[in-house]
Amino acid sequence: MPGGRLTQQERQQIALGLGDGLAYAEIARRLDRPTSTVTREVMRNGGPTGYRADLAHRATERRAHRRRQTTPRGQQAAPQAHGRDAEAVREYEEMFTTLLMQQGLPKMMSRVLTCLYTTDAGSLTASELVQRLQVSPASISKAITFLESQGLIRRERDDRRRERYVVDNDVWYQGMLAAARSNAQLAEAARQGVSVLGSDTPAAARLENIARFVDFVGESIARAAEQAREILYTGPEGAAEGADAPGSERG
């Protein structure tokens, strides 16, 4: 049934569908399941290229077994804000973490970033992250240092002088600019190779093409980031984010 857990046979059908190049929506239609169910199943079990039905089924059984072991009998999961389904939230966090890992982030960094993204406040302290993820303070410290170096989070002090780690609109903007700067550095390095290898050689031509390509992409990223910030996060009178909302009274 659409509301129940996936069976091993359904997982085999998902694997076959992926092998045939079917979209998640088509696989879901054939299983009479929501597309989101198939998407979560694939993304937390290796992604579209690494999904294996038998491994996915065993992984699901192990997760269920661990939950039974770590939750004392009769103990209910902590209530979720806004009436959210705790199990659906947990599954979504697993899927999002897996997606970040497939894009190149290490596991702990992915878990921390997912935790911040799915927190209503958009910020947490180190101790809150330790409690939520059940890991050591050292693991959190290492993850935070890495994420900050990549421009994916920022630090701030709250009213109690505690250091908080934040993800917000400006973090996305700064992250895009960091990506553009990285592209510019790659283009410059490629052009240095042109002069070293000789401008009339095939290797130099290849490096010049790389430089032109990443230059174009980097400039496009920076331009798009500026446009997105202006259009999406700026008020009607050019005020920065956090200004009065449209229609509010001004003194």
Secondary structure per residue as TSV (DSSP state, phi and psi in degrees):
chain	resnum	aa	ss	phi	psi
A	1	M	-	360.0	151.6
A	2	P	T	-57.6	-30.1
A	3	G	T	-87.4	-9.7
A	4	G	S	-88.3	178.7
A	5	R	-	-73.4	151.9
A	6	L	-	-65.8	140.2
A	7	T	-	-91.4	168.4
A	8	Q	H	-63.9	-36.3
A	9	Q	H	-64.7	-39.8
A	10	E	H	-65.0	-37.6
A	11	R	H	-65.0	-35.8
A	12	Q	H	-65.0	-38.3
A	13	Q	H	-66.6	-35.9
A	14	I	H	-63.5	-45.8
A	15	A	H	-60.5	-41.6
A	16	L	H	-64.8	-41.2
A	17	G	H	-63.6	-41.0
A	18	L	H	-64.2	-40.2
A	19	G	H	-63.1	-30.1
A	20	D	T	-86.5	0.5
A	21	G	T	78.0	21.3
A	22	L	-	-76.3	149.6
A	23	A	-	-73.4	157.0
A	24	Y	H	-55.8	-41.0
A	25	A	H	-62.1	-38.8
A	26	E	H	-70.0	-41.3
A	27	I	H	-61.2	-43.9
A	28	A	H	-62.7	-39.8
A	29	R	H	-62.4	-41.4
A	30	R	H	-67.6	-27.7
A	31	L	H	-91.6	-6.8
A	32	D	T	58.7	46.9
A	33	R	-	-125.7	157.9
A	34	P	-	-65.5	144.8
A	35	T	H	-58.5	-36.0
A	36	S	H	-61.9	-32.2
A	37	T	H	-65.3	-44.9
A	38	V	H	-67.3	-41.9
A	39	T	H	-59.9	-48.7
A	40	R	H	-61.4	-43.1
A	41	E	H	-59.7	-44.9
A	42	V	H	-72.0	-45.7
A	43	M	H	-68.5	-28.8
A	44	R	T	-93.4	5.1
A	45	N	T	-132.8	47.9
A	46	G	T	103.6	-10.5
A	47	G	H	79.0	175.8
A	48	P	H	-61.6	-28.2
A	49	T	H	-94.7	-18.4
A	50	G	H	-113.0	5.0
A	51	Y	-	-69.7	130.8
A	52	R	-	-131.5	124.5
A	53	A	H	-58.5	-46.6
A	54	D	H	-67.1	-40.4
A	55	L	H	-66.6	-39.1
A	56	A	H	-64.1	-40.0
A	57	H	H	-66.8	-43.0
A	58	R	H	-66.8	-37.8
A	59	A	H	-63.9	-39.5
A	60	T	H	-64.8	-41.9
A	61	E	H	-63.8	-39.1
A	62	R	H	-65.5	-41.2
A	63	R	H	-63.1	-42.7
A	64	A	H	-63.1	-39.8
A	65	H	H	-65.5	-41.9
A	66	R	H	-64.1	-39.3
A	67	R	H	-63.9	-39.1
A	68	R	H	-65.6	-36.6
A	69	Q	H	-71.9	-37.2
A	70	T	H	-88.0	-12.7
A	71	T	S	-106.1	110.8
A	72	P	-	-58.4	148.3
A	73	R	T	-57.9	132.5
A	74	G	T	85.8	-8.8
A	75	Q	-	-84.9	130.7
A	76	Q	-	-91.8	151.2
A	77	A	-	-65.5	149.5
A	78	A	-	-58.7	136.0
A	79	P	-	-61.8	141.8
A	80	Q	-	-90.9	148.5
A	81	A	G	-65.9	150.7
A	82	H	G	60.6	24.0
A	83	G	G	68.4	24.7
A	84	R	-	-69.0	152.4
A	85	D	-	-79.2	114.8
A	86	A	H	-59.9	-40.4
A	87	E	H	-68.6	-39.6
A	88	A	H	-65.3	-39.3
A	89	V	H	-63.4	-44.8
A	90	R	H	-61.5	-44.1
A	91	E	H	-64.5	-39.3
A	92	Y	H	-64.7	-41.9
A	93	E	H	-62.6	-38.8
A	94	E	H	-62.8	-44.2
A	95	M	H	-64.2	-44.0
A	96	F	H	-67.9	-38.8
A	97	T	H	-61.2	-44.2
A	98	T	H	-61.6	-40.8
A	99	L	H	-61.3	-44.6
A	100	L	H	-63.5	-37.8
A	101	M	H	-64.9	-38.4
A	102	Q	H	-67.9	-21.6
A	103	Q	T	-89.2	3.2
A	104	G	T	113.4	-6.5
A	105	L	-	-78.7	138.7
A	106	P	-	-61.5	161.5
A	107	K	H	-59.8	-50.0
A	108	M	H	-64.7	-39.8
A	109	M	H	-63.0	-38.5
A	110	S	H	-65.5	-40.9
A	111	R	H	-64.7	-43.0
A	112	V	H	-64.7	-44.6
A	113	L	H	-64.9	-41.5
A	114	T	H	-61.1	-42.1
A	115	C	H	-60.1	-42.4
A	116	L	H	-69.2	-41.2
A	117	Y	H	-63.4	-36.1
A	118	T	T	-95.5	7.9
A	119	T	S	-93.7	130.2
A	120	D	T	-56.6	-39.3
A	121	A	T	-70.6	-22.9
A	122	G	S	74.1	11.7
A	123	S	E	-152.9	149.1
A	124	L	E	-147.0	154.8
A	125	T	E	-87.1	169.7
A	126	A	H	-61.3	-42.4
A	127	S	H	-66.0	-35.2
A	128	E	H	-67.2	-38.6
A	129	L	H	-66.3	-40.8
A	130	V	H	-59.3	-44.3
A	131	Q	H	-67.4	-42.5
A	132	R	H	-69.2	-40.0
A	133	L	H	-96.8	-9.7
A	134	Q	T	56.3	50.3
A	135	V	-	-130.4	175.0
A	136	S	-	-77.6	154.2
A	137	P	H	-57.4	-33.7
A	138	A	H	-63.9	-39.2
A	139	S	H	-63.3	-41.4
A	140	I	H	-65.7	-43.7
A	141	S	H	-59.5	-44.7
A	142	K	H	-63.4	-43.1
A	143	A	H	-64.6	-42.4
A	144	I	H	-63.7	-43.4
A	145	T	H	-59.0	-43.6
A	146	F	H	-65.8	-48.8
A	147	L	H	-62.8	-38.1
A	148	E	H	-67.6	-37.6
A	149	S	H	-64.9	-25.6
A	150	Q	T	-90.9	1.7
A	151	G	T	73.3	19.7
A	152	L	S	-91.7	-17.2
A	153	I	-	-141.7	168.6
A	154	R	E	-138.3	164.3
A	155	R	E	-106.6	149.2
A	156	E	E	-153.0	163.7
A	157	R	E	-104.5	135.5
A	158	D	-	-91.1	-172.9
A	159	D	T	-63.6	-22.8
A	160	R	T	-96.6	13.7
A	161	R	-	66.4	18.0
A	162	R	-	-84.1	142.6
A	163	E	E	-79.4	126.9
A	164	R	E	-118.3	150.4
A	165	Y	E	-109.8	129.2
A	166	V	E	-124.3	140.2
A	167	V	-	-121.8	127.0
A	168	D	-	-151.2	-172.6
A	169	N	H	-60.7	-37.7
A	170	D	H	-68.2	-30.1
A	171	V	H	-63.3	-42.4
A	172	W	H	-61.5	-43.9
A	173	Y	H	-61.5	-49.1
A	174	Q	H	-63.7	-35.9
A	175	G	H	-63.8	-39.3
A	176	M	H	-66.3	-39.7
A	177	L	H	-66.0	-36.5
A	178	A	H	-63.3	-38.7
A	179	A	H	-65.2	-39.1
A	180	A	H	-64.5	-41.4
A	181	R	H	-65.0	-37.9
A	182	S	H	-63.0	-40.1
A	183	N	H	-64.0	-39.3
A	184	A	H	-63.9	-38.3
A	185	Q	H	-66.0	-39.2
A	186	L	H	-65.2	-41.3
A	187	A	H	-62.8	-42.5
A	188	E	H	-63.5	-42.1
A	189	A	H	-63.8	-40.0
A	190	A	H	-63.3	-40.4
A	191	R	H	-69.8	-29.9
A	192	Q	H	-63.4	-36.5
A	193	G	H	-65.8	-30.2
A	194	V	H	-61.2	-45.2
A	195	S	H	-71.1	-31.5
A	196	V	H	-72.7	-41.8
A	197	L	H	-87.0	-13.9
A	198	G	-	100.2	121.3
A	199	S	T	-63.8	-20.9
A	200	D	T	-96.9	12.4
A	201	T	S	-99.6	154.7
A	202	P	H	-58.7	-38.0
A	203	A	H	-64.3	-41.5
A	204	A	H	-65.3	-39.4
A	205	A	H	-61.8	-39.4
A	206	R	H	-63.5	-45.2
A	207	L	H	-65.9	-37.0
A	208	E	H	-64.5	-38.5
A	209	N	H	-64.6	-39.6
A	210	I	H	-61.0	-46.4
A	211	A	H	-60.7	-44.7
A	212	R	H	-63.9	-41.3
A	213	F	H	-63.8	-52.5
A	214	V	H	-70.8	-28.2
A	215	D	H	-59.8	-48.4
A	216	F	H	-61.9	-45.9
A	217	V	H	-64.2	-44.6
A	218	G	H	-61.9	-43.7
A	219	E	H	-64.0	-38.3
A	220	S	H	-65.9	-40.8
A	221	I	H	-61.8	-48.7
A	222	A	H	-61.8	-43.0
A	223	R	H	-64.9	-42.5
A	224	A	H	-66.0	-38.5
A	225	A	H	-62.4	-43.9
A	226	E	H	-62.9	-43.9
A	227	Q	H	-65.8	-42.9
A	228	A	H	-63.3	-42.6
A	229	R	H	-62.3	-42.3
A	230	E	H	-68.0	-42.2
A	231	I	H	-79.2	-43.5
A	232	L	H	-88.7	-31.5
A	233	Y	S	-119.2	13.4
A	234	T	S	-116.1	136.9
A	235	G	-	-69.9	172.5
A	236	P	T	-64.8	-18.8
A	237	E	T	-108.6	18.7
A	238	G	S	83.3	10.5
A	239	A	-	-74.8	152.8
A	240	A	-	-73.0	168.9
A	241	E	T	-57.0	140.6
A	242	G	T	99.7	-7.5
A	243	A	S	-74.0	175.7
A	244	D	-	-56.2	140.7
A	245	A	-	-71.7	156.4
A	246	P	T	-55.5	132.9
A	247	G	T	92.0	-11.7
A	248	S	-	-77.8	154.8
A	249	E	-	-78.2	144.5
A	250	R	-	-115.8	141.9
A	251	G	-	-81.7	360.0
